């Protein structure tokens, strides 16, 4: 397998966990509850902003009109 010419690394959009952590970093710990501190990372949903970010990057990828050799999730 040869090395890729281009490598795109895309992270998920804003999640509910991102919002909670950001609030905590600004001194608002009210969003930390017993229910949400035990939620596995993979279970957090995207916020409305995160869904918009995902849609935006999806549209950008399509606009590149380029086929990818591999997709890794």
Secondary structure, DSSP 8 states (H G I E B T S, - for coil): ----S---------BHHHHHHHHHHTT--TT--HHHHTS-GGG--B-HHHHHHHHHHHHHHHHT----S----
